[in-house]
């Protein structure tokens, strides 16, 4: 959606599913060298924990925890090779509730 962010020669918006290794690989290949990784993908859940299906909890962990780890693992080799790079992990204070 081009109406969400202004067009810029310095930014490239690509689709990514952090729960799918092939999506991560495809996106990183298309992106080229990365200077900063912002792990911002996340699912939220509100309601009684005991009423939450375990499958939903697994989906949340796949995205919020394992997706963050997978993305970080995927970019660290190029950061190490260049001896430069930054990882920013974003979370929500809603998880404290």
Helices and strands as residue ranges (DSSP letters): H 21-31, E 36-39, G 49-51, H 54-61, I 62-67, H 68-82, E 86-89, G 93-96
